[in-house]
Amino acid sequence: MQTISAVLIGGGIIFMVLSIFQTRQLLSLQEGKMFKSWKILSYFIVSFLLGYIGALVLVFLDKMDIMAFITGMVFLGGAMFVFLVIRASVKSSMKLIETASAKNYLNDIFQNMGNILIVLDEHNIIKTVNPTTCEKLGCEPEKIIGNHVSKIFNLNGFGKGSLFETEFMTKTGKKIPVLVSVNHLKDFNKNFIVIVAQDISIQKENERKLKESLIAVEKANKELDQFAYIVSHDLKAPLRAINNLSEWIIEDLGEVPEEVENHIRLMRGRVNRMENLINGILEYSRVGRQKIEKSTVSVRDLVKDVIDNLAVTDRIAFHVEQGLPVLETEQITLQQVFSNLISNAVKYHDKPKGNVEIRCFENDNMVEFMVKDDGPGIPEEYHEKIFGIFQTIEARDTVESTGIGLSIVKKIIEEKGGKIWIESKEGKGTTFHFTWPKK
């Protein structure tokens, strides 16, 4: 009996010690009036603990009989009860602190949110607003809360979906375009609506400016087309007249001195060059402005057509790679690029027999094409200049050229998102590289 009583009282002492530690933890969580209450309770627990120790001493001294057993049971039960109550209080306090912390966190978000935030009841009456809403309206929360939401929002679209555009009406009557998100929530059997609205004034202003810019571009394109028509008609007509007049002079004069014939031939050459120059300028101005439908294009077939159209004599041997790809692209523009590069390789070749090679290398989204010749080459100082408009290397009396072809090629390629560059050394041939999108 004595051993059992000692075990019971010892267990009570252990639970009382644990209760003291739990109370200390509780004191660290409590603030204000409750702090004092729990502190007083901790003194009582210490007092009880001393009583427990005294009872345990009496048991060991054999000063108690059956009462020791009963006392041990009471001590153990009471100590366990105190421990469990205090432990439950600790957990409750921790949950309250976590809830308060989460509430503070959400309140910080609510107070500092840059967007408009309004909470409505089920009758669309405003219950809460954040500072941004007051700032946009230009009035205090008291003047907003309690009003129907229709005093702030244009209700066109409200309730039709969770996300829509509408207008926010300020105190002064100014309308601000907003993108509104509506969420229906439920809390303790009460329905309420949370509205978050983002001011999209800047976006709308940018859209307006973009629309105006598109209208201006469209107008400029129409004016450019009109100018192109004037250039084509009014400038080319006199050139044709000059050309016809030179033919009539030769017919009327019959035989003329060689010097006069050379002068007339030179004049007609100048007229043809001027007409080609006008055509080149018009073509350059149209690059990127004309919408051309895409189609499936065999690049090998396209290159062969370009070569056939050049009607080149046997002095140039063409080497076209078998594996040239099939692309979904604008056939006319790609044909224009190859036609210019290949014709240049033939036109400027300075040897009795020459070679022109067309190859390609495929990358992720682009194809790199290469047009290589073994002609005279291009000095390094001209590698960038030749892509400028009206730029030529040879004297114009030596090789007929407007100096626009490569600038058109460069503009076409860059419009498609590609790039063009040159590898060449004087006397060692020229290689043009350009990239073209696969789709």
C-alpha positions in Angstrom: 0.0 0.0 0.0 2.8 2.4 0.9 4.6 1.8 -2.5 1.4 2.4 -4.5 0.7 5.6 -2.6 4.2 6.8 -3.3 3.8 6.1 -7.0 0.5 7.9 -7.2 1.8 11.0 -5.3 5.0 10.9 -7.4 3.0 10.9 -10.6 1.1 13.9 -9.2 4.4 15.6 -8.6 5.5 14.9 -12.2 2.3 16.4 -13.6 2.5 19.4 -11.4 6.1 20.0 -12.6 4.9 19.7 -16.2 2.0 22.1 -15.4 4.6 24.7 -14.1 6.5 24.5 -17.5 3.2 24.7 -19.4 2.2 27.7 -17.4 5.5 29.4 -18.1 4.9 28.8 -21.8 1.4 30.2 -21.4 2.7 33.3 -19.6 5.0 34.0 -22.6 2.0 33.9 -24.9 -0.3 36.0 -22.7 -0.5 39.8 -22.5 -2.5 42.3 -20.4 -4.9 41.1 -17.6 -4.7 37.4 -18.4 -1.0 37.5 -17.8 -1.5 38.4 -14.1 -4.1 35.7 -13.7 -1.9 33.0 -15.0 1.0 34.2 -13.0 -1.1 33.9 -9.8 -2.1 30.4 -10.8 1.5 29.5 -11.3 2.1 30.4 -7.6 -0.8 28.2 -6.5 0.7 25.3 -8.6 4.1 25.7 -6.8 2.3 25.7 -3.5 0.5 22.5 -4.4 3.7 21.0 -5.5 5.3 21.7 -2.1 2.3 20.0 -0.5 2.7 17.0 -2.8 6.4 16.7 -1.8 5.3 16.9 1.9 2.7 14.1 1.4 5.4 12.0 -0.3 7.7 12.4 2.6 5.0 11.4 5.0 4.4 8.2 3.0 8.0 7.3 3.1 8.1 7.9 6.9 5.1 5.6 7.2 3.0 8.2 8.9 0.0 7.5 6.8 -2.1 4.4 6.2 -5.1 3.9 3.9 -5.5 7.7 3.7 -2.1 7.8 1.8 -3.6 5.7 -0.9 -6.7 7.9 -1.3 -4.6 11.0 -1.1 -2.3 9.7 -3.8 -5.2 9.0 -6.1 -6.6 12.5 -5.5 -3.2 14.1 -6.0 -2.6 12.2 -9.2 -6.1 13.0 -10.6 -5.9 16.6 -9.6 -2.4 17.1 -11.0 -3.5 15.4 -14.3 -6.6 17.7 -14.5 -4.5 20.8 -13.9 -1.9 19.8 -16.5 -4.5 19.0 -19.1 -6.4 22.3 -18.5 -3.2 24.3 -18.8 -2.1 22.4 -21.8 -5.4 23.0 -23.6 -5.1 26.7 -22.7 -1.6 26.8 -24.2 -2.9 25.3 -27.5 -5.9 27.7 -27.5 -3.6 30.7 -27.0 -1.3 29.6 -29.8 -4.3 29.2 -32.2 -5.6 32.6 -31.2 -2.2 34.1 -31.8 -1.9 32.3 -35.2 -5.4 33.6 -36.1 -4.6 37.1 -35.0 -1.3 37.0 -37.0 -3.1 35.7 -40.1 -5.7 38.4 -39.6 -3.1 41.1 -39.3 -1.3 39.7 -42.5 -4.6 39.8 -44.5 -5.3 43.3 -43.1 -1.9 44.5 -44.2 -2.6 43.1 -47.7 -6.1 44.8 -47.6 -4.7 48.1 -46.5 -1.7 48.2 -48.9 -3.3 46.7 -52.0 -2.8 48.9 -55.0 -6.1 47.9 -56.6 -9.6 48.9 -55.7 -11.1 46.4 -53.2 -14.7 46.5 -52.1 -16.7 44.0 -50.0 -20.5 43.9 -50.5 -23.3 42.1 -48.7 -25.8 40.0 -50.5 -27.9 43.1 -51.4 -24.9 44.8 -53.0 -24.5 47.2 -50.1 -20.9 48.3 -49.5 -19.6 46.9 -46.2 -15.8 47.6 -46.4 -13.4 49.4 -48.7 -9.6 49.6 -48.8 -7.6 52.9 -48.8 -7.0 52.7 -52.6 -10.8 52.9 -53.2 -11.0 56.0 -51.0 -8.0 57.5 -52.8 -9.6 56.9 -56.2 -13.0 58.3 -55.1 -11.5 61.2 -53.3 -13.6 60.8 -50.1 -13.6 59.1 -46.6 -14.6 55.5 -46.0 -17.7 56.7 -44.0 -19.1 58.3 -47.1 -18.8 55.1 -49.1 -19.7 52.4 -46.7 -23.5 51.7 -46.5 -24.1 52.9 -50.1 -25.3 50.7 -53.0 -22.4 49.7 -55.3 -24.2 51.3 -58.2 -23.1 54.7 -56.9 -19.5 53.8 -57.7 -19.6 51.3 -60.5 -21.4 51.3 -63.9 -23.3 48.0 -63.5 -23.3 47.1 -67.2 -21.8 43.6 -67.1 -22.1 43.2 -63.3 -23.1 39.6 -62.6 -22.6 38.4 -66.2 -19.2 36.9 -65.4 -16.4 36.9 -62.9 -14.2 39.2 -65.0 -15.3 42.2 -67.0 -14.5 45.8 -67.9 -16.6 48.7 -66.7 -16.2 52.3 -65.4 -15.5 53.6 -61.9 -17.2 56.9 -61.1 -15.3 59.3 -58.8 -16.7 62.0 -56.5 -16.3 64.6 -59.2 -18.1 62.5 -61.8 -14.9 61.5 -63.6 -15.1 58.0 -65.2 -12.1 55.7 -64.8 -12.0 52.5 -66.9 -11.4 49.4 -64.7 -11.0 45.7 -65.1 -13.3 44.1 -62.4 -13.0 40.7 -60.8 -16.1 39.5 -58.8 -16.0 36.7 -56.3 -19.0 35.3 -54.3 -18.0 34.0 -50.9 -19.7 32.6 -47.8 -18.8 33.1 -44.1 -20.9 31.8 -41.2 -24.0 31.3 -43.4 -23.7 34.9 -44.7 -23.1 35.6 -48.4 -20.9 38.4 -49.4 -19.2 39.7 -52.6 -15.6 40.7 -53.0 -14.8 43.1 -55.9 -11.3 43.8 -57.0 -10.9 46.4 -59.7 -7.7 47.4 -61.5 -7.4 50.9 -63.0 -6.7 50.4 -66.8 -6.6 54.0 -67.7 -3.0 53.8 -69.0 -3.8 50.7 -71.0 -6.8 52.3 -72.6 -4.8 55.4 -73.4 -2.1 53.3 -75.0 -4.7 51.4 -77.0 -6.1 54.8 -78.1 -2.7 56.0 -79.2 -2.0 52.7 -80.9 -5.3 53.0 -82.8 -4.4 56.6 -83.8 -0.9 55.4 -84.9 -2.4 52.6 -87.0 -4.8 55.1 -88.7 -1.8 57.4 -89.3 0.2 54.6 -90.8 -2.6 53.5 -93.0 -3.1 57.1 -94.2 0.7 57.3 -94.9 0.6 54.1 -96.8 -2.2 55.4 -99.0 -0.3 58.6 -99.6 2.8 56.6 -100.4 0.8 54.4 -102.9 -0.6 57.6 -104.5 3.0 59.0 -104.7 4.2 55.7 -106.2 1.5 56.0 -108.9 2.5 59.6 -109.6 6.1 58.6 -109.9 5.3 55.6 -112.1 3.0 57.6 -114.4 4.4 61.2 -114.5 8.1 60.4 -114.3 8.3 57.4 -116.5 6.1 58.9 -119.3 8.7 61.6 -120.2 11.5 58.9 -120.2 9.6 56.8 -122.6 9.0 59.9 -124.8 12.8 60.6 -124.8 13.5 57.0 -125.7 11.0 57.1 -128.6 12.4 60.4 -129.7 15.9 59.0 -129.9 14.6 56.2 -132.1 12.9 58.6 -134.4 16.1 60.7 -134.8 18.0 57.7 -135.9 15.3 56.7 -138.3 15.1 60.3 -139.8 18.9 60.8 -140.0 19.6 57.4 -141.5 23.3 57.0 -141.5 25.0 59.1 -138.8 28.6 59.5 -137.7 29.8 56.9 -135.3 30.3 59.5 -132.6 26.7 60.7 -132.9 25.4 57.1 -132.8 27.4 56.5 -129.6 26.0 59.6 -128.0 22.4 58.5 -128.9 23.1 55.0 -127.6 24.5 56.4 -124.4 21.5 58.6 -124.0 19.1 55.7 -124.4 21.2 53.7 -121.9 20.8 56.6 -119.4 17.0 56.7 -120.0 16.8 52.9 -119.4 18.8 53.2 -116.3 16.6 56.0 -115.0 13.5 53.9 -115.6 15.1 50.9 -113.8 16.0 53.3 -111.0 12.4 54.5 -110.7 11.2 50.9 -110.7 13.7 50.0 -108.0 12.6 52.9 -105.8 9.0 51.9 -106.1 9.9 48.3 -105.4 11.9 49.3 -102.3 9.0 51.4 -101.0 6.6 48.4 -101.3 8.7 46.0 -99.3 6.8 45.0 -96.1 3.6 46.9 -97.1 2.1 44.3 -99.4 0.4 41.3 -97.9 1.4 38.1 -99.7 -0.2 34.7 -99.1 2.1 31.9 -97.9 2.3 28.6 -99.7 4.4 25.4 -99.7 7.6 26.3 -101.6 10.3 23.9 -102.8 13.4 26.0 -102.5 15.3 23.7 -105.0 12.6 24.2 -107.6 12.5 27.9 -107.0 16.3 28.2 -107.4 16.2 26.2 -110.7 13.4 28.5 -112.0 15.6 31.6 -111.1 18.6 30.1 -113.0 16.5 29.2 -116.0 15.1 32.7 -116.2 18.6 34.2 -116.2 19.3 32.5 -119.6 23.0 32.3 -118.7 25.5 30.9 -121.2 27.7 27.9 -120.6 30.4 30.1 -119.0 28.7 29.7 -115.5 28.3 26.3 -113.9 25.6 26.2 -111.2 25.9 23.7 -108.2 22.6 23.5 -106.4 22.4 21.4 -103.2 20.0 18.5 -103.4 18.7 18.9 -99.9 17.3 22.4 -100.2 14.2 22.5 -97.9 10.5 22.8 -98.5 9.1 25.9 -96.7 5.8 27.5 -95.8 6.6 31.0 -97.0 6.0 33.8 -99.4 7.3 32.5 -102.7 7.5 35.8 -104.5 9.7 37.5 -101.9 12.1 34.5 -101.5 12.3 34.3 -105.3 13.2 38.0 -105.4 16.1 37.5 -102.9 17.6 34.5 -104.8 17.1 36.2 -108.2 19.1 39.3 -107.1 21.9 37.4 -105.4 22.3 34.8 -108.2 22.1 37.4 -111.0 24.7 39.5 -109.2 27.0 36.5 -109.0 26.7 36.1 -112.8 26.7 39.8 -113.7 29.9 40.7 -111.9 31.8 37.5 -112.7 35.1 38.4 -114.4 36.4 35.0 -115.6 35.7 33.1 -118.9 34.4 30.1 -116.8 32.9 30.4 -113.4 31.0 28.6 -110.7 28.0 29.6 -108.5 27.0 27.4 -105.6 23.7 27.4 -103.6 23.6 25.6 -100.3 21.8 25.7 -96.9 22.1 24.9 -93.2 19.0 24.3 -91.0 18.8 25.8 -87.5 16.0 25.6 -84.9 13.5 28.1 -86.5 15.5 29.5 -89.3 17.3 28.2 -92.5 20.6 29.7 -93.5 21.1 29.9 -97.2 24.4 30.5 -99.0 25.1 31.9 -102.5 28.8 31.5 -103.3 30.7 32.4 -106.4 34.4 32.4 -107.5 34.3 35.8 -109.1 36.4 39.0 -108.4 35.4 39.3 -104.7 34.4 42.5 -102.9 36.9 44.6 -100.9 36.3 44.5 -97.2 35.6 48.2 -96.9 32.5 47.7 -99.1 31.0 44.8 -97.1 28.5 47.1 -95.3 28.2 49.8 -97.9 26.9 47.5 -100.7 23.6 47.1 -98.7 22.9 50.8 -98.8 20.6 52.2 -101.3 22.2 53.5 -104.6 25.5 51.9 -103.6 27.6 50.2 -106.4 31.2 49.1 -106.6 31.7 49.1 -110.4 31.4 52.3 -112.5 27.8 52.5 -113.8 29.1 52.8 -117.4 30.9 49.5 -116.9 28.1 47.4 -115.4 24.5 48.3 -115.6 23.2 48.7 -112.0 20.8 50.9 -110.1 22.5 50.2 -106.7 19.1 49.3 -105.2 19.0 45.5 -105.6 20.9 44.5 -102.4 19.2 47.2 -100.3 15.8 45.6 -101.4 17.1 42.1 -100.5 18.3 43.3 -97.1 14.9 45.0 -96.4 13.0 41.9 -97.4 15.1 39.6 -95.2 14.9 41.8 -92.2 11.1 42.2 -92.6 11.0 38.4 -92.3 13.1 38.4 -89.1 16.3 37.2 -90.8 19.6 38.8 -91.5 22.1 38.9 -94.3 25.9 39.2 -94.3 28.8 38.7 -96.7 32.1 36.9 -96.7 34.6 38.0 -99.4 38.1 38.9 -100.1 39.2 40.7 -103.2 40.1 38.3 -106.0 38.8 35.2 -104.0 35.1 35.2 -104.7 32.1 36.2 -102.7 29.7 34.4 -100.4 26.3 35.8 -99.4 24.7 34.3 -96.3 21.1 35.0 -95.3 18.6 33.5 -92.8 15.0 32.8 -93.6 12.2 31.6 -91.2 11.0 28.0 -91.7 7.3 29.1 -91.3 
